[in-house]
């Protein structure tokens, strides 16, 4: 009689041992050196709440990952002091450009932009204008960043007002772009139309969505719902060759049905701040709940990978920052509390933005849109 094979399950100790061995092999396996990027990104080293540490650590991580060559802009002595804590930093493609002034979080944007000509923001954006850098990122004063970018770089032809675009995670595992989230408190219907065009191009190039679905944020899905701004913008958006889904509600921001959501800066900024607060609240509640009993703690330990994935999907630092769309250059505005991971990803986004030719595409599409509107107006005048 042939001998039967044993189907006994391996012991727990054996499973754990095999798992640790495979993890060790993966952890200590030699990594391939990333190909150096041709992109040069200027970083405001004095912008964040804890500057210059997050900016420098993020720049080092981005350089090691091959995202870009980095120019750190700010007070040179402080930057060098921080770099001294990182052995090996001298071998990375990182340059320092001195700027003697900084713009604080609570300074009035217009006044600071005019009076502080040697600010790290102005010097960094000047590097973009002069062609020494392909893009600029800052985690400093948002109002000052937008005002300085418009003054130093100027707006693209066909853009009345630049818009700030933020990226949100969705339940479908995709990313939704909301524009505007704070650059313009008061907007006109034509501004929302331009936001839609710019957001659609950004979604298509950065996230690789062939035909992004665009929605107009309102208080109801019906075309008649909303205020005068949304109703007029709806009528204009229907005429564009976009994949326009009509009006959408706030809950659609996270369900994955839309790729681009358009609104004015006042509403968008409120939605952004509510979302940030909600994420922190969910994290705190979940953490407290998991620590209540031993059973829950054990369950957490067994599901750490799932919880880590959950945390990563909600982590704003994974998206780097919000690009200011519609200016002649690349400017990424990050959160004031940005950590090194956020700065690293902002550098990545800036490099992808510059390499994707987004500004050229925005200029081209707006020119075609304005030309079509002019032709329709001329035809209507002849017909009357």
HUKA-V608796 format. One record per residue. N is the residue number from 1. BURIAL is 1 if it has 24 or more other ideal C-beta (glycine too) atoms within 12 Angstrom, else 0. Layout:
N;BURIAL + N;BURIAL
//
This chain:
1;0 + 2;0 + 3;0 + 4;0 + 5;0 + 6;0 + 7;0 + 8;0 + 9;0 + 10;0 + 11;0 + 12;0 + 13;0 + 14;0 + 15;0 + 16;0 + 17;0 + 18;0 + 19;0 + 20;0 + 21;0 + 22;0 + 23;0 + 24;0 + 25;0 + 26;0 + 27;0 + 28;0 + 29;0 + 30;0 + 31;0 + 32;0 + 33;0 + 34;0 + 35;0 + 36;0 + 37;1 + 38;0 + 39;1 + 40;1 + 41;1 + 42;1 + 43;1 + 44;1 + 45;1 + 46;1 + 47;1 + 48;1 + 49;0 + 50;1 + 51;1 + 52;1 + 53;1 + 54;1 + 55;1 + 56;1 + 57;1 + 58;1 + 59;1 + 60;1 + 61;1 + 62;1 + 63;1 + 64;1 + 65;1 + 66;1 + 67;1 + 68;1 + 69;1 + 70;1 + 71;1 + 72;1 + 73;1 + 74;1 + 75;1 + 76;0 + 77;0 + 78;1 + 79;1 + 80;0 + 81;0 + 82;1 + 83;1 + 84;0 + 85;0 + 86;1 + 87;0 + 88;0 + 89;1 + 90;0 + 91;0 + 92;1 + 93;1 + 94;1 + 95;1 + 96;1 + 97;1 + 98;0 + 99;1 + 100;0 + 101;1 + 102;1 + 103;1 + 104;1 + 105;1 + 106;0 + 107;1 + 108;0 + 109;1 + 110;0 + 111;0 + 112;1 + 113;1 + 114;0 + 115;0 + 116;1 + 117;0 + 118;0 + 119;1 + 120;1 + 121;1 + 122;1 + 123;1 + 124;1 + 125;1 + 126;1 + 127;1 + 128;1 + 129;1 + 130;0 + 131;0 + 132;0 + 133;1 + 134;1 + 135;1 + 136;1 + 137;1 + 138;1 + 139;1 + 140;1 + 141;1 + 142;1 + 143;1 + 144;1 + 145;1 + 146;1 + 147;1 + 148;1 + 149;1 + 150;1 + 151;1 + 152;1 + 153;1 + 154;0 + 155;1 + 156;1 + 157;0 + 158;1 + 159;1 + 160;1 + 161;1 + 162;1 + 163;1 + 164;1 + 165;1 + 166;1 + 167;1 + 168;1 + 169;1 + 170;1 + 171;0 + 172;0 + 173;0 + 174;1 + 175;1 + 176;1 + 177;1 + 178;1 + 179;1 + 180;1 + 181;1 + 182;1 + 183;1 + 184;1 + 185;0 + 186;0 + 187;1 + 188;0 + 189;1 + 190;1 + 191;1 + 192;1 + 193;1 + 194;1 + 195;1 + 196;1 + 197;1 + 198;1 + 199;1 + 200;1 + 201;1 + 202;1 + 203;1 + 204;1 + 205;1 + 206;1 + 207;1 + 208;0 + 209;1 + 210;0 + 211;0 + 212;1 + 213;1 + 214;1 + 215;1 + 216;1 + 217;1 + 218;1 + 219;0 + 220;0 + 221;0 + 222;0 + 223;0 + 224;0 + 225;0 + 226;1 + 227;0 + 228;0 + 229;1 + 230;1 + 231;1 + 232;0 + 233;1 + 234;1 + 235;0 + 236;1 + 237;1 + 238;0 + 239;0 + 240;1 + 241;0 + 242;1 + 243;1 + 244;1 + 245;1 + 246;1 + 247;1 + 248;1 + 249;1 + 250;1 + 251;0 + 252;1 + 253;1 + 254;1 + 255;0 + 256;0 + 257;1 + 258;1 + 259;1 + 260;1 + 261;1 + 262;1 + 263;1 + 264;1 + 265;1 + 266;0 + 267;1 + 268;1 + 269;1 + 270;0 + 271;1 + 272;1 + 273;0 + 274;0 + 275;1 + 276;1 + 277;0 + 278;0 + 279;1 + 280;0 + 281;0 + 282;0 + 283;0 + 284;0 + 285;0 + 286;0 + 287;0 + 288;0 + 289;0 + 290;0 + 291;0 + 292;0 + 293;0 + 294;0 + 295;0 + 296;0 + 297;0 + 298;0 + 299;0 + 300;0 + 301;0 + 302;0 + 303;0 + 304;0 + 305;0 + 306;0 + 307;0 + 308;0 + 309;0 + 310;0 + 311;0 + 312;0 + 313;1 + 314;1 + 315;1 + 316;1 + 317;1 + 318;1 + 319;1 + 320;1 + 321;1 + 322;1 + 323;1 + 324;1 + 325;1 + 326;1 + 327;1 + 328;1 + 329;1 + 330;1 + 331;1 + 332;1 + 333;1 + 334;1 + 335;1 + 336;1 + 337;0 + 338;1 + 339;1 + 340;1 + 341;1 + 342;1 + 343;1 + 344;1 + 345;1 + 346;1 + 347;1 + 348;1 + 349;1 + 350;1 + 351;1 + 352;1 + 353;1 + 354;1 + 355;1 + 356;1 + 357;0 + 358;1 + 359;1 + 360;0 + 361;1 + 362;1 + 363;1 + 364;0 + 365;1 + 366;1 + 367;0 + 368;0 + 369;1 + 370;0 + 371;0 + 372;0 + 373;0 + 374;0 + 375;0 + 376;0 + 377;0 + 378;0 + 379;0 + 380;0 + 381;0 + 382;0 + 383;0 + 384;0
//
